[in-house]
Amino acid sequence: MATCDAYGEDEQISGWLVCFEDVFKDVEEIEVLGEVVQLTGFDIVGTTVVAVCTKSKKKARVTIDSILPLGVTRTQKLWLRAWKSWQN
């Protein structure tokens, strides 16, 4: 669904961005490298979607495959798995 009717890589990445924003809209915290941080959104960097997270006053953009949403749902797991499969 993320890449249906997408022409070219730019539209595909935009489709993934919209899906991540929708599927993870209720997720407030994620784990990155063993640290719990706030998920503030998603963004496109180059040709990939990244998670935007904050801790204290620091902000970072991290790859989707480096995040672990806390209390992840089955649907969210499926989307993360689909993203990893699409990237390979």
N, C-alpha and C positions, 0 to 999 in steps of 0.2 A: 504494500500500500504506500509506503514511503516514496517509492520511485515510480509509481504508476503514472503514465502519461508524461514522464519527465524526458525532455530532450537534452541530452548532454549532461556532463558531470556537474555543472553549476546548478541545474535544476534538480538533479538528484540529491545533492548536498542540501539544498534548500528544503526539499521534501523531508529529509531526515531531521533537519532542524525543527520543522513544524511538528513532526511526530514526537520528538523528544520533549518539546515544550508542553505538548498536550498530555503525553503518557506520564510524565514526571511532575506535573503541575502541583501535586499535593505533597511532594517530597521536600522536606525542609533541611534534612541533614543527610550527609553522605560520609562515607569513610574513604580517606585518601591516604595511602601509605601508613595505615594504622592510626591516623588522626581523624577525629570527628570534626567536620567543618560544615558550614552552612552552604547549601546549594542555592545560588541566587539566580540561576538561569543557564542558558546555553548560548553559544555563539559559533560563528564560522571563522576558522583561522586557516587560510590557504584553501586546501581542498578537503578539510575535515571538520566535523562538529566537535566542539569541546564543551566541557562543563565549566561554568564560572562559579567559583566558590570563594568564600571568605572565612577568615578566622581572625578574631580581634579586629584590627584595622588593616590586615593584609588581604589582598585579593589575588587569586591565581586562576589561570585557565589550564585545565588538565584534560588529557585525552579521556574519552568515554570508557575505554578499556581499563583505565586505572582507578575508576570509581566503584564503590560498593554502596548502593543505596541501603539505608537502614530500614528494616521492615518491608523489604521489596515484595511486591505482589507477583503472582504467576505471570500476569500480562507484562509487567515490567521486565521480568526475567526473559520472557520470549523476545521482547524488543531488543534487549541487550545482546542476546544470542544472535538475532537476525543482523544486527549492526556488525558484530564480529565476523559473521559469515559473509556479509556484503563487502567488507573491507578486504577480505582475502581473495 
